[in-house]
Amino acid sequence: MSYLVKITAEESNAAFNSIPKTDILAAIDYYFKYLNGGRPFILVGHSQGSIMQSFVLSEYMKAHPEYLERMIAAYVVGYSITEDFLKANPHLKFAEGADDTGVIISYNTEGEGNGNNIVVLPGAISINPINWKRDETYASAEESLGGRVFNMETLDFEKVPNAADAKIDLKRGVVITTTKAVAPEGASSPFGATSFHENDYPLYYYNIKANAAARVAAYQSK
């Protein structure tokens, strides 16, 4: 799979900016017309799914502000939301804390010195999935509510207390962890040798679960 490293962000976007994009926009349109029933909602995606979410947020929500008003949050994880993306889409806003609503939550998880990562774009921004801060304030594993990590021996997901720490690297726009709960991706990965791309959600599972509940409560209290 190492050949994937040679694919640029522009080439990647072009690959998704055709049939997959058409499909996801048609699907979300069907959902709002026939299934949503006027309810508030949360969008959740990862990696390629987050690329698709970026089209929903930038194009569909721009055309349908009445739906955007009911969006509690969009978890666009495992892909990059950039400063340029937000500037080009002023109807969107990035999360600033643990319970603001109508916002985007995004990050990519890496170990130190990861280098090239196909989903980390120039100008990427992140929020810390433990302390929900945008700065470089360190969140220890002891502050974590735990992860839900796949166990290769039992072939099941298991709760791992204090699975990972987290600190934002503002220069790269990623979340850095020193976790030993899972192994990094490895040298052949298009996400980088010390990336934890496959574990973006699992390492912080219970923090994200609690965060979604907090944002729902904040939305309902408005």
Secondary structure as GFF3:
##gff-version 3
##sequence-region A 1 222
A	DSSP	three_ten_helix	2	6	.	.	.	ID=ss1
A	DSSP	alpha_helix	9	16	.	.	.	ID=ss2
A	DSSP	alpha_helix	19	30	.	.	.	ID=ss3
A	DSSP	pi_helix	31	35	.	.	.	ID=ss4
A	DSSP	beta_strand	41	46	.	.	.	ID=ss5
A	DSSP	alpha_helix	48	55	.	.	.	ID=ss6
A	DSSP	pi_helix	56	60	.	.	.	ID=ss7
A	DSSP	alpha_helix	61	63	.	.	.	ID=ss8
A	DSSP	alpha_helix	65	68	.	.	.	ID=ss9
A	DSSP	beta_strand	71	77	.	.	.	ID=ss10
A	DSSP	beta_strand	81	82	.	.	.	ID=ss11
A	DSSP	alpha_helix	83	88	.	.	.	ID=ss12
A	DSSP	beta_strand	103	105	.	.	.	ID=ss13
A	DSSP	beta_strand	109	110	.	.	.	ID=ss14
A	DSSP	beta_strand	124	125	.	.	.	ID=ss15
A	DSSP	three_ten_helix	141	143	.	.	.	ID=ss16
A	DSSP	beta_strand	147	151	.	.	.	ID=ss17
A	DSSP	beta_strand	156	160	.	.	.	ID=ss18
A	DSSP	beta_strand	167	169	.	.	.	ID=ss19
A	DSSP	beta_strand	174	176	.	.	.	ID=ss20
A	DSSP	three_ten_helix	197	199	.	.	.	ID=ss21
A	DSSP	three_ten_helix	202	204	.	.	.	ID=ss22
A	DSSP	alpha_helix	205	220	.	.	.	ID=ss23
###
